[in-house]
């Protein structure tokens, strides 16, 4: 049985209009996600704007999410940081806070050698929390290929991979070459991934539509293709926004449309054009009304 099975929402970080972290709203968001049926929460990922948080804010975000979850669902914390030493520090902080696992990027500041990638993950794994390696070759310089993942899978505590390459064929190859759990990382493969063996989905758009995300993943896992396709076709125009560099602004706007506003994004992320927001609204209306 997979350790991190189901829909894990990469939650946004709510801000006030003066760009302060809104911890009360964050607690409410976690509670709402859980009541809507999500299987896990992932704070401090890219969607959580981790790079814009101070060290004190980031630690408090993790503590708030773990406290809000109250052991109802696992909390998997993003460990992204400029250096291995800093990333290890965030893994330790997550462990002390009571997190169930880590979502871990490879080195992000330059194109590392393969042995440097392996050493980075060995250092993170030494803290003792289960790790989901995060493969995002679009935004970072490392591609965790199936062959490299086969090497990483031999490190104790590395149990899964968040697969964000956008190539669903990777699911087959990773499952063939490793014993890792595969969690789809890009929303517009949320149907194909589980159909072909992914046991989890680290999701973006379900910040705004959690029930629909959970239902889509369930139908796909159960192989109910006709029902899954009907829901997937409605959601797909929204899902495409998850693969855009403007995903944070987009998903926060979707949450506003869903009646759960979470404030602005922090600069350097700025509001988008009225035309861009109009496209999101059209896709959102199609998702909820058909």
C-alpha positions as CSV (number, residue, x, y, z in Angstrom):
1,X,0.0,0.0,0.0
2,X,1.3,3.4,-0.9
3,X,2.4,5.7,1.9
4,X,1.2,8.9,0.3
5,X,-1.9,7.8,-1.6
6,X,-4.6,10.1,-3.0
7,X,-4.9,13.8,-3.5
8,X,-2.4,15.9,-1.7
9,X,-3.1,19.6,-2.2
10,X,0.0,21.9,-2.6
11,X,-1.7,24.7,-0.5
12,X,-1.3,28.4,-1.2
13,X,-0.1,30.7,1.6
14,X,-2.8,33.3,2.4
15,X,-1.7,36.9,2.7
16,X,-3.4,40.0,4.0
17,X,-3.8,43.0,1.7
18,X,-0.6,44.4,3.3
19,X,1.2,41.1,2.4
20,X,1.5,39.7,5.9
21,X,1.0,35.9,6.2
22,X,-2.6,35.3,7.3
23,X,-2.2,32.4,9.7
24,X,-5.9,32.4,10.7
25,X,-6.9,32.0,7.1
26,X,-4.3,29.4,6.5
27,X,-5.8,27.4,9.4
28,X,-9.2,27.8,7.9
29,X,-7.9,26.7,4.5
30,X,-6.5,23.5,5.9
31,X,-9.7,22.7,7.7
32,X,-11.7,23.3,4.6
33,X,-9.5,21.1,2.5
34,X,-9.8,18.3,4.9
35,X,-13.6,18.5,5.2
36,X,-13.8,18.4,1.4
37,X,-12.0,15.1,1.4
38,X,-8.4,15.7,0.4
39,X,-6.0,13.1,1.5
40,X,-3.0,15.3,2.5
41,X,-1.6,18.8,2.6
42,X,1.6,20.1,1.2
43,X,2.8,23.5,2.5
44,X,5.8,25.5,1.4
45,X,5.9,24.4,-2.2
46,X,6.1,26.7,-5.2
47,X,2.3,27.3,-4.9
48,X,2.9,28.3,-1.3
49,X,5.3,31.0,-2.4
50,X,8.0,29.6,0.0
51,X,10.8,31.6,-1.6
52,X,9.0,34.9,-0.6
53,X,8.7,33.9,3.1
54,X,11.1,34.8,5.9
55,X,12.6,32.0,7.9
56,X,10.3,32.8,10.8
57,X,7.2,32.9,8.5
58,X,8.1,29.7,6.8
59,X,8.5,27.8,10.1
60,X,5.2,29.2,11.4
61,X,3.4,28.2,8.2
62,X,4.6,24.6,8.7
63,X,3.6,24.6,12.4
64,X,0.2,26.1,11.5
65,X,-0.6,23.5,8.9
66,X,0.4,20.6,11.1
67,X,-1.6,22.0,14.0
68,X,-4.6,22.5,11.7
69,X,-4.4,19.0,10.3
70,X,-4.7,17.5,13.8
71,X,-3.5,14.1,12.5
72,X,-6.6,13.9,10.3
73,X,-4.4,13.9,7.1
74,X,-0.6,13.7,6.6
75,X,1.3,16.9,6.1
76,X,4.2,16.8,3.5
77,X,6.4,19.8,3.7
78,X,8.4,21.4,0.8
79,X,12.1,21.6,1.5
80,X,13.3,23.8,-1.4
81,X,16.3,26.0,-0.5
82,X,19.4,27.5,-2.1
83,X,21.8,25.1,-0.4
84,X,21.8,21.5,0.9
85,X,22.5,22.7,4.4
86,X,19.5,25.0,4.4
87,X,17.2,22.3,2.9
88,X,18.4,19.9,5.6
89,X,17.5,22.5,8.2
90,X,13.9,22.8,6.8
91,X,13.6,19.0,6.9
92,X,14.6,19.0,10.5
93,X,12.2,21.8,11.3
94,X,9.4,19.9,9.6
95,X,10.2,16.7,11.5
96,X,10.1,18.6,14.8
97,X,6.8,20.2,13.9
98,X,5.3,16.8,13.3
99,X,5.2,16.5,9.5
100,X,4.7,13.1,7.9
101,X,7.1,13.6,5.1
102,X,9.0,15.9,2.8
103,X,8.6,17.0,-0.9
104,X,12.2,17.6,-1.9
105,X,13.6,19.4,-4.9
106,X,17.1,18.6,-6.1
107,X,19.8,21.3,-6.0
108,X,18.1,24.4,-7.5
109,X,20.8,27.0,-8.0
110,X,22.9,25.5,-10.8
111,X,23.1,22.4,-13.0
112,X,24.7,19.8,-10.6
113,X,26.5,16.7,-11.4
114,X,24.6,13.4,-10.8
115,X,26.7,12.6,-7.8
116,X,25.9,16.0,-6.3
117,X,22.2,15.3,-6.8
118,X,22.6,12.0,-5.0
119,X,24.6,13.5,-2.1
120,X,21.9,16.2,-1.7
121,X,19.2,13.6,-1.3
122,X,21.3,11.5,1.0
123,X,21.7,14.5,3.3
124,X,18.0,15.2,3.3
125,X,17.2,11.5,3.9
126,X,19.5,11.3,6.9
127,X,17.1,13.4,8.9
128,X,14.7,10.4,9.0
129,X,11.5,11.6,7.3
130,X,10.0,9.9,4.2
131,X,10.9,11.9,1.1
132,X,9.0,12.4,-2.1
133,X,11.6,13.6,-4.7
134,X,10.2,16.5,-6.8
135,X,11.0,16.4,-10.5
136,X,10.4,19.7,-12.2
137,X,12.8,20.0,-15.2
138,X,10.8,23.0,-16.6
139,X,11.6,25.4,-13.7
140,X,14.9,23.9,-12.4
141,X,18.0,22.6,-14.1
142,X,17.8,19.0,-13.0
143,X,15.7,16.3,-14.7
144,X,15.2,13.3,-12.3
145,X,15.0,10.8,-15.1
146,X,13.8,7.3,-14.4
147,X,17.4,6.0,-14.5
148,X,18.4,8.7,-11.9
149,X,15.4,7.9,-9.8
150,X,16.4,4.2,-9.9
151,X,19.6,5.3,-8.2
152,X,17.9,7.6,-5.7
153,X,15.4,4.9,-4.8
154,X,18.2,2.9,-3.2
155,X,18.5,5.7,-0.5
156,X,16.7,4.9,2.7
157,X,13.6,7.1,3.2
158,X,13.1,8.1,-0.4
159,X,9.7,6.6,-1.1
160,X,8.2,8.5,-4.0
161,X,8.5,11.1,-6.8
162,X,6.3,14.0,-7.7
163,X,6.5,13.8,-11.5
164,X,6.1,17.2,-13.1
165,X,7.8,16.6,-16.5
166,X,4.4,16.5,-18.2
167,X,5.2,13.3,-20.0
168,X,2.8,10.6,-18.8
169,X,5.1,7.9,-20.3
170,X,7.5,8.6,-17.4
171,X,4.9,7.0,-15.0
172,X,5.4,3.6,-16.8
173,X,9.1,3.8,-16.8
174,X,9.5,4.9,-13.2
175,X,7.2,2.1,-12.1
176,X,9.2,-0.4,-14.2
177,X,12.6,0.7,-13.0
178,X,12.0,1.6,-9.3
179,X,9.8,0.8,-6.3
180,X,8.9,4.4,-5.8
181,X,5.4,5.7,-5.5
182,X,4.5,8.0,-8.3
183,X,2.5,11.2,-7.6
184,X,1.4,13.2,-10.6
185,X,2.6,16.8,-10.2
186,X,0.9,18.5,-13.1
187,X,-2.8,19.0,-12.9
188,X,-3.6,18.3,-16.6
189,X,-2.4,14.7,-16.3
190,X,-4.6,14.1,-13.2
191,X,-6.7,11.6,-15.1
192,X,-4.0,9.9,-17.2
193,X,-1.5,9.5,-14.3
194,X,-3.8,7.4,-12.0
195,X,-5.1,5.4,-15.0
196,X,-1.5,4.3,-15.7
197,X,-0.4,3.6,-12.1
198,X,0.2,6.8,-10.2
199,X,-1.1,6.4,-6.7
200,X,-1.0,10.0,-5.7
201,X,-1.5,13.5,-7.1
202,X,0.1,16.7,-5.6
203,X,-2.5,19.1,-6.9
204,X,-2.8,22.8,-7.5
205,X,-6.3,23.7,-8.9
206,X,-8.0,21.6,-6.1
207,X,-7.1,24.5,-3.8
208,X,-10.3,26.0,-5.3
209,X,-12.1,22.8,-6.3
210,X,-11.1,20.1,-3.8
211,X,-14.2,17.9,-4.0
212,X,-14.0,17.8,-7.8
213,X,-10.2,16.9,-7.6
214,X,-10.8,14.1,-5.2
215,X,-13.7,12.7,-7.3
216,X,-11.7,12.8,-10.5
217,X,-8.7,11.0,-8.9
218,X,-11.1,8.4,-7.4
219,X,-12.8,7.7,-10.8
220,X,-9.5,7.5,-12.6
221,X,-8.0,5.1,-10.0
222,X,-11.0,2.9,-10.3
223,X,-10.8,2.9,-14.1
224,X,-14.3,4.4,-14.5
225,X,-13.2,6.1,-17.7
226,X,-16.5,7.5,-19.0
227,X,-17.3,9.2,-15.7
228,X,-13.7,10.4,-15.3
229,X,-13.6,11.8,-18.8
230,X,-16.8,13.8,-18.3
231,X,-15.4,15.5,-15.2
232,X,-11.9,15.8,-16.6
233,X,-13.1,17.6,-19.8
234,X,-14.8,20.2,-17.6
235,X,-11.8,20.7,-15.4
236,X,-9.0,20.5,-18.1
237,X,-9.1,24.2,-19.2
238,X,-8.5,25.2,-15.6
239,X,-5.9,22.6,-15.1
240,X,-3.8,24.1,-17.9
241,X,-3.2,27.1,-15.7
242,X,-1.4,24.9,-13.2
243,X,1.4,24.4,-15.7
244,X,1.9,28.2,-16.3
245,X,4.6,30.3,-14.6
246,X,1.6,32.4,-13.3
247,X,0.0,29.4,-11.5
248,X,0.0,31.1,-8.1
249,X,-1.9,34.2,-9.2
250,X,-4.2,32.0,-11.3
251,X,-5.1,29.6,-8.5
252,X,-5.5,32.4,-5.9
253,X,-8.0,34.0,-8.3
254,X,-9.8,30.6,-8.7
255,X,-10.1,30.5,-5.0
256,X,-11.7,33.9,-5.0
257,X,-14.2,32.7,-7.6
258,X,-14.9,29.7,-5.4
259,X,-15.8,31.9,-2.5
260,X,-12.6,31.2,-0.5
261,X,-10.4,34.3,-1.0
262,X,-6.8,34.1,0.3
263,X,-5.5,37.5,-0.6
264,X,-2.8,38.6,-3.0
265,X,0.5,37.1,-4.1
266,X,3.7,38.6,-2.8
267,X,6.0,40.6,-5.2
268,X,7.7,39.9,-7.4
269,X,4.4,38.1,-8.4
270,X,2.0,40.9,-9.4
271,X,-1.7,40.9,-10.4
272,X,-2.3,39.7,-13.9
273,X,-4.1,41.5,-16.7
274,X,-7.9,41.7,-16.9
275,X,-7.8,39.6,-20.0
276,X,-5.9,36.9,-18.3
277,X,-8.3,36.8,-15.4
278,X,-11.3,36.8,-17.8
279,X,-9.8,33.6,-19.3
280,X,-9.6,32.0,-15.9
281,X,-13.2,33.0,-15.1
282,X,-14.4,31.5,-18.3
283,X,-12.6,28.2,-17.6
284,X,-13.9,28.2,-14.0
285,X,-17.5,28.8,-15.0
286,X,-17.2,25.9,-17.5
287,X,-15.7,23.7,-14.8
288,X,-18.5,24.3,-12.3
289,X,-21.5,24.6,-14.7
290,X,-20.4,22.7,-17.8
